[in-house]
Structures are given as C-alpha cells and as structure tokens.
Amino acid sequence: MFSKETLFAISLFPYLGFLWFLTRSGKTPKLALIGFYVLLVFVGITIPAGIYAKNQYGAELANIDWLHGSAESFLTLSNVMVVLGFSGAIAKLKASQSEQSDEDTSS
C-alpha cells in the first residue's frame, strides 16, 4: 500500500488546508495560531534530522535520543503555544462574560 513516508508527505496537504482556513477565519487566538504554524517547523526539522540519523548512524531518528529529543522539542513548543493561546482566549471570554453579567445585575 503506502509507506509511512508517503503517508506523512500526503498528510501535509490537509494540514495546510486546515491552517489556511484557520488563518482566514480570523477567530483563532494569535498564540494558538502561531503554535499551529510552529508544528510546520517541527516537520521541517524532523525530516532532515531523520535523514541525518540514517546517514550518520544508520538508524531511525527515534533511535538517536539526542537528535530525536531535539526535534521533538519543537513539537512540545507547538503544543504549549496552542494550549496557552486557547486557555488565554477562554480566560478572556470568561472575564468579559463576568463583566457583562455584573453590568446586567447592576442595571
């Protein structure tokens, strides 16, 4: 059927579409949106790191701890940015709803 490398490459197209719609909507918290784009940085770093692991060590990237961990740090950074972006937006929404509720009860 398809190799994992082929599936990985094909999966980029739906993700790019996801980013396009997310960006175009204008409703995604900025930090979260940046986090989703940082995921592309992770992909961009993982591919050459995997090639380097294969050429230098004759092994898969997952088996070279220092190299794998370095590449995965970008995935962690992406995830943290997405979580902080959405949690900040939720906190802001709750605060504005609380203010609105306070204004309604004081009227």
Secondary structure, DSSP 8 states (H G I E B T S, - for coil): ---HHHHHHHHHHHHHHHHHHHHHH--S-HHHHHHHHHHHHHHHHHHHHHHHIIIIISS-GGG-HHHHHHHHHHHHHHHHHHHHHHHHHHHHHHHHHHHHHHHHHH-
